[in-house]
Amino acid sequence: MGAKLYVGNLSYNVTEERLQQHFAQHGSVVSARIITDKFSGRSKGFGFVEMSSEQEAEKAISALNGTDFEGRNIVVSEARPQAPRPGGGFGAGGGGGRPPRSRQSERRFSSVRF
């Protein structure tokens, strides 16, 4: 398995193909992925590139971090593992809004007619 790199401050117009070509100058690229907004489909300005070895990943970090790519100075670093996210679908997590009414408040207004 290769080494995964985080690539930040990407231009919103960069494609995955262009990102792969840029990193391929510094080693063998296994995959290149740009993260997009799930509703609009627009780039979030960062992505991940997986190099085939740790040595190639280090070489790419040294060569590309802080350099200009498509008009922006990109940030290249070793990717951290994704933190576990709470919840497990639609049923988990708080809903926000008003707290449930207590029985006492229901009794207080039971004699009031509207």
C-alpha positions as CSV (number, residue, x, y, z in Angstrom):
1,M,0.0,0.0,0.0
2,G,1.2,3.5,-0.8
3,A,1.4,6.7,1.2
4,K,-1.6,9.1,1.2
5,L,-1.0,12.8,0.9
6,Y,-3.2,15.7,1.7
7,V,-3.3,18.5,-0.8
8,G,-4.8,21.8,0.3
9,N,-5.5,25.2,-1.1
10,L,-6.3,23.8,-4.6
11,S,-7.9,26.0,-7.2
12,Y,-11.6,25.1,-7.6
13,N,-11.0,24.5,-11.3
14,V,-8.3,21.7,-10.8
15,T,-9.4,18.3,-12.1
16,E,-8.3,15.0,-10.7
17,E,-6.5,14.2,-13.9
18,R,-4.5,17.4,-13.7
19,L,-3.7,16.8,-10.0
20,Q,-2.5,13.3,-10.9
21,Q,-0.3,14.6,-13.8
22,H,1.3,17.2,-11.5
23,F,2.2,14.6,-8.8
24,A,3.3,12.0,-11.4
25,Q,6.4,14.2,-12.1
26,H,7.7,13.1,-8.6
27,G,6.8,9.4,-8.6
28,S,4.1,6.8,-9.4
29,V,0.6,8.0,-8.5
30,V,-1.8,5.3,-7.3
31,S,-4.8,7.6,-7.1
32,A,-5.8,11.3,-7.0
33,R,-9.1,12.5,-5.6
34,I,-10.6,16.0,-5.2
35,I,-13.2,16.3,-2.5
36,T,-16.4,17.9,-3.6
37,D,-19.5,19.2,-1.9
38,K,-22.2,16.5,-2.0
39,F,-25.0,18.9,-2.9
40,S,-23.4,21.3,-5.4
41,G,-20.7,19.0,-6.7
42,R,-18.2,21.9,-6.5
43,S,-14.7,21.3,-5.3
44,K,-14.0,22.1,-1.7
45,G,-10.4,23.1,-2.6
46,F,-8.6,20.1,-1.2
47,G,-7.9,16.5,-2.1
48,F,-5.8,13.4,-1.6
49,V,-3.1,11.8,-3.7
50,E,-1.8,8.3,-3.0
51,M,1.8,7.6,-4.1
52,S,3.1,4.1,-4.6
53,S,5.8,4.3,-1.9
54,E,6.7,6.3,1.2
55,Q,9.9,7.5,-0.5
56,E,8.0,8.9,-3.4
57,A,5.5,10.5,-1.1
58,E,8.4,12.2,0.8
59,K,9.9,13.4,-2.5
60,A,6.5,14.9,-3.6
61,I,6.1,16.7,-0.2
62,S,9.6,18.2,-0.4
63,A,9.2,19.2,-4.0
64,L,5.6,20.5,-4.1
65,N,4.6,21.9,-0.6
66,G,4.3,25.7,-0.9
67,T,4.7,25.8,-4.6
68,D,2.4,27.4,-7.2
69,F,-0.1,25.1,-8.9
70,E,-2.7,26.6,-11.2
71,G,-2.3,30.0,-9.6
72,R,-2.4,29.0,-5.9
73,N,0.3,28.0,-3.4
74,I,-0.6,24.4,-2.5
75,V,-0.1,22.7,0.9
76,V,1.1,19.1,0.6
77,S,1.5,17.0,3.7
78,E,1.1,13.4,4.9
79,A,-2.6,12.7,5.3
80,R,-3.9,11.9,8.7
81,P,-6.4,9.1,9.3
82,Q,-10.0,10.3,9.3
83,A,-11.4,10.7,12.8
84,P,-14.4,8.5,13.7
85,R,-17.6,10.4,13.4
86,P,-20.4,10.0,15.9
87,G,-23.8,8.7,14.8
88,G,-24.8,6.0,12.5
89,G,-27.3,7.3,10.0
90,F,-30.6,9.0,10.3
91,G,-31.6,7.8,13.8
92,A,-28.6,9.1,15.7
93,G,-27.7,12.5,17.0
94,G,-29.6,15.3,18.5
95,G,-32.3,17.1,16.6
96,G,-32.0,20.5,18.1
97,G,-35.0,22.7,18.4
98,R,-37.2,22.8,21.5
99,P,-36.8,20.4,24.4
100,P,-39.8,18.1,25.0
101,R,-42.6,19.6,27.1
102,S,-42.9,18.5,30.7
103,R,-46.1,17.1,32.2
104,Q,-46.2,20.0,34.6
105,S,-46.5,22.6,31.8
106,E,-49.3,20.6,30.2
107,R,-51.3,20.6,33.5
108,R,-50.7,24.3,33.9
109,F,-52.4,25.1,30.6
110,S,-55.1,22.4,30.6
111,S,-57.8,24.6,32.0
112,V,-57.1,27.5,29.6
113,R,-59.4,27.6,26.6
114,F,-58.4,29.2,23.4
